[in-house]
């Protein structure tokens, strides 16, 4: 359903030049976010994953 909503919104925005500019800006920002997430994964995992794994380890010790 989420993908369908994205398609509908993209088609609606693509009707005007301003909408196309908004879509382009969103695309660029999305690529940056994906690249950052990928580079963090290469550095040893995300911070949230490390915190969760530490919490699980502390729970096992009890």
PDB file with SEQRES, HELIX, SHEET and CRYST1 records, atoms N, CA, C and O in Angstrom:
SEQRES   1 A   62  UNK UNK UNK UNK UNK UNK UNK UNK UNK UNK UNK UNK UNK          
SEQRES   2 A   62  UNK UNK UNK UNK UNK UNK UNK UNK UNK UNK UNK UNK UNK          
SEQRES   3 A   62  UNK UNK UNK UNK UNK UNK UNK UNK UNK UNK UNK UNK UNK          
SEQRES   4 A   62  UNK UNK UNK UNK UNK UNK UNK UNK UNK UNK UNK UNK UNK          
SEQRES   5 A   62  UNK UNK UNK UNK UNK UNK UNK UNK UNK UNK                      
HELIX    1 AA1 UNK A    2  UNK A   13  1                                  12    
HELIX    2 AA2 UNK A   17  UNK A   42  1                                  26    
HELIX    3 AA3 UNK A   47  UNK A   61  1                                  15    
CRYST1    1.000    1.000    1.000  90.00  90.00  90.00 P 1           1          
ATOM      1  N   UNK A   1       0.826  -1.189   0.000  1.00  0.00           N  
ATOM      2  CA  UNK A   1       0.000   0.000   0.000  1.00  0.00           C  
ATOM      3  C   UNK A   1       0.876   1.260   0.000  1.00  0.00           C  
ATOM      4  O   UNK A   1       0.544   2.264  -0.631  1.00  0.00           O  
ATOM      5  N   UNK A   2       1.997   1.185   0.720  1.00  0.00           N  
ATOM      6  CA  UNK A   2       2.885   2.343   0.807  1.00  0.00           C  
ATOM      7  C   UNK A   2       3.466   2.680  -0.573  1.00  0.00           C  
ATOM      8  O   UNK A   2       3.571   3.850  -0.941  1.00  0.00           O  
ATOM      9  N   UNK A   3       3.842   1.642  -1.329  1.00  0.00           N  
ATOM     10  CA  UNK A   3       4.391   1.873  -2.667  1.00  0.00           C  
ATOM     11  C   UNK A   3       3.342   2.492  -3.587  1.00  0.00           C  
ATOM     12  O   UNK A   3       3.645   3.382  -4.382  1.00  0.00           O  
ATOM     13  N   UNK A   4       2.113   2.012  -3.470  1.00  0.00           N  
ATOM     14  CA  UNK A   4       1.027   2.553  -4.282  1.00  0.00           C  
ATOM     15  C   UNK A   4       0.821   4.036  -3.978  1.00  0.00           C  
ATOM     16  O   UNK A   4       0.643   4.843  -4.890  1.00  0.00           O  
ATOM     17  N   UNK A   5       0.846   4.387  -2.696  1.00  0.00           N  
ATOM     18  CA  UNK A   5       0.682   5.782  -2.293  1.00  0.00           C  
ATOM     19  C   UNK A   5       1.812   6.641  -2.862  1.00  0.00           C  
ATOM     20  O   UNK A   5       1.573   7.760  -3.316  1.00  0.00           O  
ATOM     21  N   UNK A   6       3.037   6.124  -2.839  1.00  0.00           N  
ATOM     22  CA  UNK A   6       4.170   6.860  -3.390  1.00  0.00           C  
ATOM     23  C   UNK A   6       3.996   7.111  -4.883  1.00  0.00           C  
ATOM     24  O   UNK A   6       4.316   8.192  -5.376  1.00  0.00           O  
ATOM     25  N   UNK A   7       3.492   6.115  -5.598  1.00  0.00           N  
ATOM     26  CA  UNK A   7       3.277   6.266  -7.038  1.00  0.00           C  
ATOM     27  C   UNK A   7       2.214   7.324  -7.311  1.00  0.00           C  
ATOM     28  O   UNK A   7       2.384   8.162  -8.196  1.00  0.00           O  
ATOM     29  N   UNK A   8       1.127   7.288  -6.559  1.00  0.00           N  
ATOM     30  CA  UNK A   8       0.052   8.259  -6.756  1.00  0.00           C  
ATOM     31  C   UNK A   8       0.556   9.680  -6.489  1.00  0.00           C  
ATOM     32  O   UNK A   8       0.266  10.598  -7.256  1.00  0.00           O  
ATOM     33  N   UNK A   9       1.306   9.858  -5.406  1.00  0.00           N  
ATOM     34  CA  UNK A   9       1.826  11.180  -5.068  1.00  0.00           C  
ATOM     35  C   UNK A   9       2.828  11.648  -6.129  1.00  0.00           C  
ATOM     36  O   UNK A   9       2.815  12.814  -6.524  1.00  0.00           O  
ATOM     37  N   UNK A  10       3.682  10.754  -6.583  1.00  0.00           N  
ATOM     38  CA  UNK A  10       4.676  11.117  -7.600  1.00  0.00           C  
ATOM     39  C   UNK A  10       3.992  11.534  -8.903  1.00  0.00           C  
ATOM     40  O   UNK A  10       4.399  12.511  -9.532  1.00  0.00           O  
ATOM     41  N   UNK A  11       2.971  10.811  -9.303  1.00  0.00           N  
ATOM     42  CA  UNK A  11       2.250  11.181 -10.540  1.00  0.00           C  
ATOM     43  C   UNK A  11       1.557  12.529 -10.393  1.00  0.00           C  
ATOM     44  O   UNK A  11       1.522  13.327 -11.330  1.00  0.00           O  
ATOM     45  N   UNK A  12       1.009  12.773  -9.212  1.00  0.00           N  
ATOM     46  CA  UNK A  12       0.322  14.037  -8.981  1.00  0.00           C  
ATOM     47  C   UNK A  12       1.316  15.199  -9.007  1.00  0.00           C  
ATOM     48  O   UNK A  12       1.035  16.247  -9.589  1.00  0.00           O  
ATOM     49  N   UNK A  13       2.482  15.013  -8.373  1.00  0.00           N  
ATOM     50  CA  UNK A  13       3.493  16.075  -8.348  1.00  0.00           C  
ATOM     51  C   UNK A  13       4.132  16.305  -9.719  1.00  0.00           C  
ATOM     52  O   UNK A  13       4.540  17.421 -10.040  1.00  0.00           O  
ATOM     53  N   UNK A  14       4.214  15.257 -10.514  1.00  0.00           N  
ATOM     54  CA  UNK A  14       4.882  15.355 -11.812  1.00  0.00           C  
ATOM     55  C   UNK A  14       4.092  16.189 -12.820  1.00  0.00           C  
ATOM     56  O   UNK A  14       4.589  16.445 -13.917  1.00  0.00           O  
ATOM     57  N   UNK A  15       2.916  16.604 -12.489  1.00  0.00           N  
ATOM     58  CA  UNK A  15       2.084  17.381 -13.422  1.00  0.00           C  
ATOM     59  C   UNK A  15       2.578  18.803 -13.605  1.00  0.00           C  
ATOM     60  O   UNK A  15       2.295  19.416 -14.635  1.00  0.00           O  
ATOM     61  N   UNK A  16       3.306  19.348 -12.643  1.00  0.00           N  
ATOM     62  CA  UNK A  16       3.737  20.741 -12.716  1.00  0.00           C  
ATOM     63  C   UNK A  16       5.260  20.831 -12.594  1.00  0.00           C  
ATOM     64  O   UNK A  16       5.889  19.935 -12.030  1.00  0.00           O  
ATOM     65  N   UNK A  17       5.844  21.888 -13.109  1.00  0.00           N  
ATOM     66  CA  UNK A  17       7.297  22.070 -12.978  1.00  0.00           C  
ATOM     67  C   UNK A  17       7.762  22.164 -11.519  1.00  0.00           C  
ATOM     68  O   UNK A  17       8.834  21.670 -11.172  1.00  0.00           O  
ATOM     69  N   UNK A  18       6.958  22.794 -10.678  1.00  0.00           N  
ATOM     70  CA  UNK A  18       7.327  22.891  -9.262  1.00  0.00           C  
ATOM     71  C   UNK A  18       7.288  21.501  -8.624  1.00  0.00           C  
ATOM     72  O   UNK A  18       8.153  21.156  -7.818  1.00  0.00           O  
ATOM     73  N   UNK A  19       6.292  20.719  -8.986  1.00  0.00           N  
ATOM     74  CA  UNK A  19       6.200  19.350  -8.481  1.00  0.00           C  
ATOM     75  C   UNK A  19       7.392  18.512  -8.908  1.00  0.00           C  
ATOM     76  O   UNK A  19       7.909  17.713  -8.127  1.00  0.00           O  
ATOM     77  N   UNK A  20       7.833  18.696 -10.163  1.00  0.00           N  
ATOM     78  CA  UNK A  20       9.014  17.969 -10.623  1.00  0.00           C  
ATOM     79  C   UNK A  20      10.252  18.369  -9.833  1.00  0.00           C  
ATOM     80  O   UNK A  20      11.097  17.528  -9.527  1.00  0.00           O  
ATOM     81  N   UNK A  21      10.357  19.648  -9.505  1.00  0.00           N  
ATOM     82  CA  UNK A  21      11.493  20.109  -8.697  1.00  0.00           C  
ATOM     83  C   UNK A  21      11.444  19.466  -7.306  1.00  0.00           C  
ATOM     84  O   UNK A  21      12.478  19.069  -6.768  1.00  0.00           O  
ATOM     85  N   UNK A  22      10.257  19.365  -6.732  1.00  0.00           N  
ATOM     86  CA  UNK A  22      10.111  18.731  -5.418  1.00  0.00           C  
ATOM     87  C   UNK A  22      10.487  17.258  -5.491  1.00  0.00           C  
ATOM     88  O   UNK A  22      11.165  16.740  -4.603  1.00  0.00           O  
ATOM     89  N   UNK A  23      10.044  16.581  -6.556  1.00  0.00           N  
ATOM     90  CA  UNK A  23      10.400  15.172  -6.724  1.00  0.00           C  
ATOM     91  C   UNK A  23      11.912  14.994  -6.866  1.00  0.00           C  
ATOM     92  O   UNK A  23      12.490  14.071  -6.292  1.00  0.00           O  
ATOM     93  N   UNK A  24      12.547  15.879  -7.629  1.00  0.00           N  
ATOM     94  CA  UNK A  24      14.001  15.810  -7.801  1.00  0.00           C  
ATOM     95  C   UNK A  24      14.735  16.021  -6.493  1.00  0.00           C  
ATOM     96  O   UNK A  24      15.698  15.315  -6.194  1.00  0.00           O  
ATOM     97  N   UNK A  25      14.287  16.981  -5.721  1.00  0.00           N  
ATOM     98  CA  UNK A  25      14.909  17.249  -4.420  1.00  0.00           C  
ATOM     99  C   UNK A  25      14.737  16.049  -3.482  1.00  0.00           C  
ATOM    100  O   UNK A  25      15.678  15.659  -2.791  1.00  0.00           O  
ATOM    101  N   UNK A  26      13.558  15.480  -3.462  1.00  0.00           N  
ATOM    102  CA  UNK A  26      13.316  14.297  -2.639  1.00  0.00           C  
ATOM    103  C   UNK A  26      14.163  13.113  -3.066  1.00  0.00           C  
ATOM    104  O   UNK A  26      14.638  12.345  -2.229  1.00  0.00           O  
ATOM    105  N   UNK A  27      14.351  12.966  -4.372  1.00  0.00           N  
ATOM    106  CA  UNK A  27      15.174  11.870  -4.890  1.00  0.00           C  
ATOM    107  C   UNK A  27      16.624  12.037  -4.451  1.00  0.00           C  
ATOM    108  O   UNK A  27      17.266  11.075  -4.031  1.00  0.00           O  
ATOM    109  N   UNK A  28      17.135  13.261  -4.551  1.00  0.00           N  
ATOM    110  CA  UNK A  28      18.528  13.527  -4.157  1.00  0.00           C  
ATOM    111  C   UNK A  28      18.711  13.276  -2.661  1.00  0.00           C  
ATOM    112  O   UNK A  28      19.682  12.638  -2.254  1.00  0.00           O  
ATOM    113  N   UNK A  29      17.790  13.770  -1.847  1.00  0.00           N  
ATOM    114  CA  UNK A  29      17.889  13.566  -0.401  1.00  0.00           C  
ATOM    115  C   UNK A  29      17.777  12.082  -0.039  1.00  0.00           C  
ATOM    116  O   UNK A  29      18.465  11.611   0.867  1.00  0.00           O  
ATOM    117  N   UNK A  30      16.928  11.359  -0.732  1.00  0.00           N  
ATOM    118  CA  UNK A  30      16.786   9.925  -0.485  1.00  0.00           C  
ATOM    119  C   UNK A  30      18.047   9.157  -0.811  1.00  0.00           C  
ATOM    120  O   UNK A  30      18.418   8.231  -0.091  1.00  0.00           O  
ATOM    121  N   UNK A  31      18.709   9.536  -1.894  1.00  0.00           N  
ATOM    122  CA  UNK A  31      19.969   8.871  -2.251  1.00  0.00           C  
ATOM    123  C   UNK A  31      21.034   9.130  -1.205  1.00  0.00           C  
ATOM    124  O   UNK A  31      21.787   8.225  -0.845  1.00  0.00           O  
ATOM    125  N   UNK A  32      21.102  10.362  -0.711  1.00  0.00           N  
ATOM    126  CA  UNK A  32      22.084  10.677   0.332  1.00  0.00           C  
ATOM    127  C   UNK A  32      21.835   9.850   1.585  1.00  0.00           C  
ATOM    128  O   UNK A  32      22.773   9.338   2.196  1.00  0.00           O  
ATOM    129  N   UNK A  33      20.582   9.722   1.959  1.00  0.00           N  
ATOM    130  CA  UNK A  33      20.235   8.955   3.158  1.00  0.00           C  
ATOM    131  C   UNK A  33      20.627   7.486   2.989  1.00  0.00           C  
ATOM    132  O   UNK A  33      21.151   6.870   3.917  1.00  0.00           O  
ATOM    133  N   UNK A  34      20.373   6.928   1.807  1.00  0.00           N  
ATOM    134  CA  UNK A  34      20.735   5.532   1.559  1.00  0.00           C  
ATOM    135  C   UNK A  34      22.242   5.342   1.576  1.00  0.00           C  
ATOM    136  O   UNK A  34      22.738   4.345   2.100  1.00  0.00           O  
ATOM    137  N   UNK A  35      22.977   6.298   1.002  1.00  0.00           N  
ATOM    138  CA  UNK A  35      24.436   6.199   0.989  1.00  0.00           C  
ATOM    139  C   UNK A  35      24.998   6.262   2.406  1.00  0.00           C  
ATOM    140  O   UNK A  35      25.930   5.525   2.727  1.00  0.00           O  
ATOM    141  N   UNK A  36      24.457   7.117   3.247  1.00  0.00           N  
ATOM    142  CA  UNK A  36      24.911   7.211   4.641  1.00  0.00           C  
ATOM    143  C   UNK A  36      24.632   5.917   5.395  1.00  0.00           C  
ATOM    144  O   UNK A  36      25.481   5.432   6.141  1.00  0.00           O  
ATOM    145  N   UNK A  37      23.447   5.363   5.199  1.00  0.00           N  
ATOM    146  CA  UNK A  37      23.092   4.123   5.887  1.00  0.00           C  
ATOM    147  C   UNK A  37      24.008   2.987   5.427  1.00  0.00           C  
ATOM    148  O   UNK A  37      24.394   2.133   6.225  1.00  0.00           O  
ATOM    149  N   UNK A  38      24.348   2.983   4.153  1.00  0.00           N  
ATOM    150  CA  UNK A  38      25.213   1.947   3.628  1.00  0.00           C  
ATOM    151  C   UNK A  38      26.626   2.097   4.183  1.00  0.00           C  
ATOM    152  O   UNK A  38      27.259   1.100   4.533  1.00  0.00           O  
ATOM    153  N   UNK A  39      27.126   3.318   4.267  1.00  0.00           N  
ATOM    154  CA  UNK A  39      28.485   3.523   4.775  1.00  0.00           C  
ATOM    155  C   UNK A  39      28.555   3.218   6.268  1.00  0.00           C  
ATOM    156  O   UNK A  39      29.582   2.733   6.743  1.00  0.00           O  
ATOM    157  N   UNK A  40      27.490   3.488   7.018  1.00  0.00           N  
ATOM    158  CA  UNK A  40      27.457   3.144   8.438  1.00  0.00           C  
ATOM    159  C   UNK A  40      27.468   1.637   8.609  1.00  0.00           C  
ATOM    160  O   UNK A  40      28.080   1.123   9.545  1.00  0.00           O  
ATOM    161  N   UNK A  41      26.800   0.927   7.721  1.00  0.00           N  
ATOM    162  CA  UNK A  41      26.774  -0.527   7.784  1.00  0.00           C  
ATOM    163  C   UNK A  41      28.155  -1.116   7.548  1.00  0.00           C  
ATOM    164  O   UNK A  41      28.500  -2.137   8.142  1.00  0.00           O  
ATOM    165  N   UNK A  42      28.940  -0.493   6.698  1.00  0.00           N  
ATOM    166  CA  UNK A  42      30.286  -0.974   6.416  1.00  0.00           C  
ATOM    167  C   UNK A  42      31.221  -0.706   7.590  1.00  0.00           C  
ATOM    168  O   UNK A  42      32.224  -1.401   7.751  1.00  0.00           O  
ATOM    169  N   UNK A  43      30.903   0.297   8.415  1.00  0.00           N  
ATOM    170  CA  UNK A  43      31.769   0.647   9.541  1.00  0.00           C  
ATOM    171  C   UNK A  43      31.498  -0.203  10.773  1.00  0.00           C  
ATOM    172  O   UNK A  43      32.109   0.019  11.818  1.00  0.00           O  
ATOM    173  N   UNK A  44      30.612  -1.154  10.671  1.00  0.00           N  
ATOM    174  CA  UNK A  44      30.415  -2.019  11.833  1.00  0.00           C  
ATOM    175  C   UNK A  44      29.018  -1.973  12.403  1.00  0.00           C  
ATOM    176  O   UNK A  44      28.824  -2.342  13.562  1.00  0.00           O  
ATOM    177  N   UNK A  45      28.057  -1.544  11.653  1.00  0.00           N  
ATOM    178  CA  UNK A  45      26.680  -1.569  12.118  1.00  0.00           C  
ATOM    179  C   UNK A  45      26.202  -0.223  12.597  1.00  0.00           C  
ATOM    180  O   UNK A  45      26.979   0.694  12.862  1.00  0.00           O  
ATOM    181  N   UNK A  46      24.912  -0.143  12.696  1.00  0.00           N  
ATOM    182  CA  UNK A  46      24.308   1.103  13.158  1.00  0.00           C  
ATOM    183  C   UNK A  46      24.379   1.193  14.667  1.00  0.00           C  
ATOM    184  O   UNK A  46      24.462   0.175  15.354  1.00  0.00           O  
ATOM    185  N   UNK A  47      24.346   2.379  15.170  1.00  0.00           N  
ATOM    186  CA  UNK A  47      24.454   2.607  16.610  1.00  0.00           C  
ATOM    187  C   UNK A  47      23.301   1.944  17.357  1.00  0.00           C  
ATOM    188  O   UNK A  47      23.501   1.369  18.427  1.00  0.00           O  
ATOM    189  N   UNK A  48      22.112   2.021  16.803  1.00  0.00           N  
ATOM    190  CA  UNK A  48      20.942   1.445  17.460  1.00  0.00           C  
ATOM    191  C   UNK A  48      21.098  -0.074  17.600  1.00  0.00           C  
ATOM    192  O   UNK A  48      20.726  -0.646  18.624  1.00  0.00           O  
ATOM    193  N   UNK A  49      21.650  -0.723  16.569  1.00  0.00           N  
ATOM    194  CA  UNK A  49      21.863  -2.161  16.624  1.00  0.00           C  
ATOM    195  C   UNK A  49      22.849  -2.519  17.727  1.00  0.00           C  
ATOM    196  O   UNK A  49      22.652  -3.501  18.442  1.00  0.00           O  
ATOM    197  N   UNK A  50      23.905  -1.731  17.870  1.00  0.00           N  
ATOM    198  CA  UNK A  50      24.892  -2.002  18.910  1.00  0.00           C  
ATOM    199  C   UNK A  50      24.280  -1.822  20.292  1.00  0.00           C  
ATOM    200  O   UNK A  50      24.561  -2.603  21.201  1.00  0.00           O  
ATOM    201  N   UNK A  51      23.447  -0.802  20.460  1.00  0.00           N  
ATOM    202  CA  UNK A  51      22.818  -0.559  21.755  1.00  0.00           C  
ATOM    203  C   UNK A  51      21.866  -1.704  22.090  1.00  0.00           C  
ATOM    204  O   UNK A  51      21.820  -2.160  23.233  1.00  0.00           O  
ATOM    205  N   UNK A  52      21.111  -2.166  21.104  1.00  0.00           N  
ATOM    206  CA  UNK A  52      20.182  -3.255  21.347  1.00  0.00           C  
ATOM    207  C   UNK A  52      20.925  -4.529  21.706  1.00  0.00           C  
ATOM    208  O   UNK A  52      20.491  -5.270  22.588  1.00  0.00           O  
ATOM    209  N   UNK A  53      22.044  -4.795  21.030  1.00  0.00           N  
ATOM    210  CA  UNK A  53      22.785  -6.011  21.328  1.00  0.00           C  
ATOM    211  C   UNK A  53      23.400  -5.930  22.722  1.00  0.00           C  
ATOM    212  O   UNK A  53      23.503  -6.948  23.407  1.00  0.00           O  
ATOM    213  N   UNK A  54      23.810  -4.742  23.151  1.00  0.00           N  
ATOM    214  CA  UNK A  54      24.354  -4.586  24.500  1.00  0.00           C  
ATOM    215  C   UNK A  54      23.267  -4.825  25.539  1.00  0.00           C  
ATOM    216  O   UNK A  54      23.525  -5.419  26.586  1.00  0.00           O  
ATOM    217  N   UNK A  55      22.067  -4.371  25.256  1.00  0.00           N  
ATOM    218  CA  UNK A  55      20.960  -4.588  26.176  1.00  0.00           C  
ATOM    219  C   UNK A  55      20.623  -6.062  26.301  1.00  0.00           C  
ATOM    220  O   UNK A  55      20.301  -6.529  27.394  1.00  0.00           O  
ATOM    221  N   UNK A  56      20.689  -6.798  25.211  1.00  0.00           N  
ATOM    222  CA  UNK A  56      20.409  -8.230  25.252  1.00  0.00           C  
ATOM    223  C   UNK A  56      21.478  -8.951  26.047  1.00  0.00           C  
ATOM    224  O   UNK A  56      21.169  -9.889  26.783  1.00  0.00           O  
ATOM    225  N   UNK A  57      22.731  -8.534  25.915  1.00  0.00           N  
ATOM    226  CA  UNK A  57      23.811  -9.172  26.652  1.00  0.00           C  
ATOM    227  C   UNK A  57      23.656  -8.923  28.148  1.00  0.00           C  
ATOM    228  O   UNK A  57      23.905  -9.815  28.959  1.00  0.00           O  
ATOM    229  N   UNK A  58      23.249  -7.720  28.509  1.00  0.00           N  
ATOM    230  CA  UNK A  58      23.065  -7.400  29.935  1.00  0.00           C  
ATOM    231  C   UNK A  58      21.934  -8.230  30.500  1.00  0.00           C  
ATOM    232  O   UNK A  58      21.997  -8.633  31.662  1.00  0.00           O  
ATOM    233  N   UNK A  59      20.909  -8.499  29.722  1.00  0.00           N  
ATOM    234  CA  UNK A  59      19.779  -9.299  30.191  1.00  0.00           C  
ATOM    235  C   UNK A  59      20.163 -10.750  30.433  1.00  0.00           C  
ATOM    236  O   UNK A  59      19.589 -11.402  31.305  1.00  0.00           O  
ATOM    237  N   UNK A  60      21.113 -11.258  29.687  1.00  0.00           N  
ATOM    238  CA  UNK A  60      21.537 -12.649  29.839  1.00  0.00           C  
ATOM    239  C   UNK A  60      22.334 -12.872  31.111  1.00  0.00           C  
ATOM    240  O   UNK A  60      22.326 -13.976  31.656  1.00  0.00           O  
ATOM    241  N   UNK A  61      23.013 -11.861  31.589  1.00  0.00           N  
ATOM    242  CA  UNK A  61      23.882 -12.002  32.749  1.00  0.00           C  
ATOM    243  C   UNK A  61      23.099 -12.190  34.049  1.00  0.00           C  
ATOM    244  O   UNK A  61      23.615 -12.739  35.022  1.00  0.00           O  
ATOM    245  N   UNK A  62      21.872 -11.736  34.053  1.00  0.00           N  
ATOM    246  CA  UNK A  62      21.080 -11.770  35.302  1.00  0.00           C  
ATOM    247  C   UNK A  62      20.698 -13.148  35.707  1.00  0.00           C  
ATOM    248  O   UNK A  62      20.036 -13.330  36.729  1.00  0.00           O  
TER     249      UNK A  62                                                      
END                                                                             
